[in-house]
């Protein structure tokens, strides 16, 4: 599952882990993480990361062990992702694929909003067709 977590829900990660759903989730830079027993905001933990660079560490969020990775975007904003895939070295690469799919669907040629579809079944069929073309 690839998503961007804009509103933090305390039991969200636990629910995904308990239901055996692998995830790579972008989190905001104000989320609290525990690293080696120290409670720290993610922005402070990853403040040294540079554009094109990557920092990775195992963290605890809500008592759950997760892998966290961070980089800086071309706009110099902090990009932090967390995952239950503790041994995955390329979480940011995986997340970047989600971003590429999203931008292609929204603005780079497909222009999904210009279809003006509102019926759920038709939207579902259109997304299925889109998914088949990119695979």
C-alpha positions in Angstrom: 0.0 0.0 0.0 1.4 3.4 -1.0 -0.2 6.5 0.5 0.5 9.9 1.9 -0.6 10.2 5.5 -1.8 13.8 5.9 -3.8 13.2 9.1 -2.2 11.0 11.7 -4.3 8.3 13.2 -2.8 6.6 16.2 -3.8 3.0 15.4 -3.4 3.1 11.6 0.0 1.4 11.4 -1.1 -1.3 13.9 -4.2 -2.0 11.9 -2.1 -2.4 8.7 0.4 -4.7 10.4 -2.3 -6.7 12.1 -4.1 -7.3 8.7 -0.8 -8.2 7.0 -0.8 -5.3 4.6 2.7 -4.1 3.6 2.9 -0.4 3.4 5.2 2.5 2.5 3.6 5.7 3.8 4.8 9.3 3.6 4.5 11.0 6.9 4.7 14.6 8.0 7.9 16.0 9.5 6.2 16.6 12.9 5.5 12.9 13.7 7.2 11.6 16.8 9.5 8.6 16.6 11.5 6.7 19.1 15.1 5.9 18.1 17.4 4.0 20.5 15.0 5.0 23.3 15.0 8.7 22.5 11.6 10.4 21.6 12.3 12.8 18.8 10.4 14.6 16.0 11.1 13.2 12.6 12.2 16.7 11.3 14.9 16.8 13.9 16.0 13.1 13.3 16.4 13.7 9.6 17.5 17.4 9.5 20.9 16.5 8.1 19.6 14.8 5.0 20.5 16.6 1.8 18.9 16.8 -1.7 19.7 13.6 -3.5 20.9 12.0 -0.2 19.1 9.5 1.9 19.1 8.6 5.5 17.5 5.4 6.9 16.9 4.0 10.4 14.7 1.7 12.3 12.3 3.6 14.5 9.3 2.9 16.8 6.0 4.7 16.3 3.2 3.9 18.8 5.3 1.0 20.0 5.7 -0.5 16.5 9.0 -1.1 14.9 9.2 0.5 11.4 11.8 1.4 8.9 12.1 5.1 8.1 13.8 6.8 5.2 14.2 10.4 4.3 15.5 12.7 1.6 14.9 16.2 0.4 12.9 17.1 -2.6 14.0 19.5 -5.4 12.1 22.2 -3.5 14.2 21.3 -0.4 11.3 20.0 1.6 11.8 16.9 3.8 10.3 13.7 2.4 9.9 11.0 5.1 8.5 7.5 4.5 7.9 4.7 6.9 7.2 1.0 6.3 6.7 -2.3 8.0 9.2 -3.7 5.5 12.1 -3.6 7.9 14.8 -4.9 5.5 13.7 -3.0 2.3 16.6 -0.7 1.3 14.6 1.2 -1.4 11.5 2.6 0.4 11.9 6.0 -1.3 12.1 4.4 -4.7 8.9 2.5 -4.0 7.2 5.7 -2.9 8.5 7.6 -5.9 6.6 5.1 -8.1 3.4 6.0 -6.3 4.1 9.7 -6.9 4.7 9.0 -10.6 1.4 7.1 -11.0 -0.4 9.9 -9.2 1.0 12.7 -11.3 0.4 10.8 -14.5 -3.2 10.1 -13.5 -3.8 13.8 -12.5 -2.0 16.0 -15.0 0.6 14.4 -17.3 -1.5 13.4 -20.2 -4.3 11.4 -18.6 -6.1 14.4 -17.0 -8.4 12.2 -14.9 -10.4 15.2 -13.6 -11.3 16.2 -17.2 -13.4 13.0 -17.6 -16.1 14.5 -15.2 -17.0 10.9 -14.2 -19.0 10.6 -11.0 -20.4 7.1 -11.1 -18.2 4.8 -9.0 -18.4 1.8 -11.4 -17.3 4.0 -14.3 -14.4 5.5 -12.3 -13.4 2.0 -11.3 -13.4 0.8 -14.9 -11.4 3.7 -16.0 -8.8 3.2 -13.3 -8.6 -0.5 -14.2 -7.9 0.5 -17.9 -5.3 2.9 -16.8 -3.6 0.3 -14.6 -3.5 -2.2 -17.4 -1.8 0.4 -19.7 1.0 1.1 -17.3 1.8 -2.5 -16.4 
